[in-house]
Amino acid sequence: MLDMIYTQNIDALHQRVGSVNVREFHGSMSMHHCLKCDRSYGYDEIAAIVKSNQVPYCKICGGLIKPGVIFFGEYLDEALLDSATEEITKADLLLVLGSSLTIPPAAHLPLGTHYGGGKIVIVNRQETYLDRYATLKFDDLKTIFQTIDDWLKN
């Protein structure tokens, strides 16, 4: 039932718990690449270098190795944003979990579900600009599970 996960997290947590079809707006620490020749390196190899207080350089060309994440001031992947916009607009139900919805452009994507006729469920302790469009709003996951449990009992 879950078609896609879009996340701003860079820790690959979704994949580590078994989620598939994960799209990471800000990239991931799981892969790194050389800024000069674009050779790829895995997290474990680079983490060992960084943990030894060394700067990681490419074994092939000597270029600096950068984590596969989008830093502030860098642009998000335009193709990823386009596909997210298209998919989210077609969604029957969008779950927004633990997001303040304050950082554009990802913060504006959930409106696509609303305008496309889908429903939005928000789980976040703080208020968001999208709360008024949400079919359901919860402060935490515990509240959701209690609501579902109560619903199943009736």
C-alpha positions as CSV (number, residue, x, y, z in Angstrom):
1,M,0.0,0.0,0.0
2,L,3.0,2.3,0.5
3,D,4.1,3.4,-2.9
4,M,6.9,5.7,-2.1
5,I,8.8,7.4,0.7
6,Y,10.2,10.8,0.2
7,T,12.6,12.0,2.9
8,Q,14.8,14.9,3.8
9,N,16.9,12.6,6.1
10,I,20.4,11.7,5.0
11,D,21.0,8.8,7.4
12,A,19.4,6.0,5.3
13,L,17.3,5.1,8.3
14,H,14.3,4.1,6.1
15,Q,16.4,1.6,4.2
16,R,18.0,0.2,7.3
17,V,14.6,-0.7,8.7
18,G,13.6,-2.4,5.4
19,S,11.8,0.3,3.5
20,V,12.0,0.2,-0.3
21,N,11.2,2.9,-2.9
22,V,12.9,5.6,-0.8
23,R,13.8,8.9,-2.5
24,E,16.1,11.2,-0.6
25,F,15.8,14.9,-1.4
26,H,19.0,15.7,0.4
27,G,21.0,12.7,-0.7
28,S,22.6,10.1,1.7
29,M,25.7,9.5,3.7
30,S,25.7,6.0,2.4
31,M,27.6,7.0,-0.7
32,H,30.5,9.5,-1.3
33,H,32.1,10.6,-4.5
34,C,35.3,12.2,-5.7
35,L,34.8,15.8,-6.7
36,K,37.5,15.4,-9.4
37,C,36.8,12.1,-11.2
38,D,33.4,11.2,-9.6
39,R,34.6,7.8,-8.4
40,S,32.1,6.4,-5.8
41,Y,33.0,5.3,-2.3
42,G,30.9,3.5,0.3
43,Y,30.2,4.9,3.8
44,D,32.3,2.4,5.7
45,E,35.4,3.1,3.7
46,I,35.1,6.9,4.2
47,A,33.9,6.7,7.8
48,A,37.1,4.9,8.7
49,I,39.3,7.6,7.2
50,V,37.3,10.4,8.9
51,K,37.3,8.7,12.3
52,S,41.1,8.6,12.1
53,N,41.0,12.5,11.7
54,Q,42.1,12.4,8.1
55,V,40.5,14.1,5.1
56,P,39.3,11.6,2.5
57,Y,41.1,11.8,-0.9
58,C,40.5,9.7,-4.0
59,K,42.7,6.7,-4.4
60,I,42.7,7.2,-8.2
61,C,43.1,10.9,-8.8
62,G,43.8,12.4,-5.4
63,G,40.6,14.6,-5.5
64,L,38.6,15.5,-2.4
65,I,35.8,13.1,-1.6
66,K,32.5,14.6,-0.7
67,P,29.5,12.9,1.0
68,G,26.6,12.2,-1.3
69,V,24.4,14.8,0.5
70,I,23.1,18.2,-0.6
71,F,24.7,21.0,1.5
72,F,23.1,24.3,2.2
73,G,23.4,26.5,-0.9
74,E,23.5,23.5,-3.3
75,Y,20.6,22.7,-5.5
76,L,18.3,19.7,-5.1
77,D,18.0,17.2,-7.9
78,E,15.4,18.8,-10.3
79,A,14.4,15.5,-11.8
80,L,13.7,14.1,-8.3
81,L,11.6,17.2,-7.5
82,D,9.6,16.9,-10.7
83,S,8.8,13.2,-10.2
84,A,7.9,13.8,-6.5
85,T,5.5,16.6,-7.6
86,E,3.9,14.3,-10.1
87,E,3.5,11.4,-7.8
88,I,2.4,13.4,-4.7
89,T,-0.3,15.1,-6.8
90,K,-1.7,11.7,-7.7
91,A,-1.5,10.3,-4.1
92,D,-4.8,9.2,-2.5
93,L,-3.2,9.6,0.9
94,L,0.0,11.4,2.0
95,L,1.5,10.8,5.4
96,V,3.7,13.7,6.7
97,L,5.7,12.4,9.6
98,G,7.9,14.5,11.8
99,S,8.3,17.5,9.5
100,S,7.8,21.1,10.4
101,L,7.1,21.8,6.7
102,T,9.2,24.9,6.8
103,I,12.0,24.2,4.3
104,P,11.1,24.7,0.6
105,P,10.7,23.2,-1.9
106,A,9.9,19.9,-0.2
107,A,7.7,21.7,2.3
108,H,5.3,22.7,-0.4
109,L,4.9,19.3,-2.0
110,P,2.1,18.0,0.2
111,L,-0.2,20.7,-1.1
112,G,-0.1,18.7,-4.4
113,T,-2.0,15.9,-2.7
114,H,-4.6,18.3,-1.4
115,Y,-5.1,20.0,-4.7
116,G,-5.1,16.6,-6.5
117,G,-8.0,15.4,-4.3
118,G,-6.1,13.2,-1.9
119,K,-6.0,13.2,1.9
120,I,-3.2,14.3,4.1
121,V,-2.3,13.0,7.6
122,I,0.2,14.9,9.6
123,V,2.1,13.6,12.6
124,N,4.2,16.4,14.2
125,R,4.3,18.0,17.7
126,Q,4.4,21.5,16.3
127,E,1.8,23.2,14.2
128,T,2.5,23.4,10.5
129,Y,1.1,25.7,7.8
130,L,-0.6,22.5,6.3
131,D,-2.6,21.6,9.4
132,R,-5.8,23.2,8.1
133,Y,-5.6,20.9,5.0
134,A,-5.0,17.7,7.0
135,T,-7.8,15.2,7.3
136,L,-6.1,14.0,10.5
137,K,-3.5,15.6,12.7
138,F,-1.6,13.8,15.5
139,D,1.1,15.1,17.9
140,D,2.9,11.7,18.0
141,L,2.7,8.1,16.9
142,K,1.4,7.0,20.2
143,T,-1.7,9.0,19.7
144,I,-2.2,7.4,16.2
145,F,-1.9,3.9,17.6
146,Q,-4.3,4.7,20.5
147,T,-6.8,6.2,17.9
148,I,-6.6,3.1,15.7
149,D,-6.9,0.8,18.8
150,D,-10.0,2.7,20.0
151,W,-11.5,2.6,16.4
152,L,-10.9,-1.2,16.2
153,K,-12.6,-1.8,19.5
154,N,-15.8,-0.1,18.3
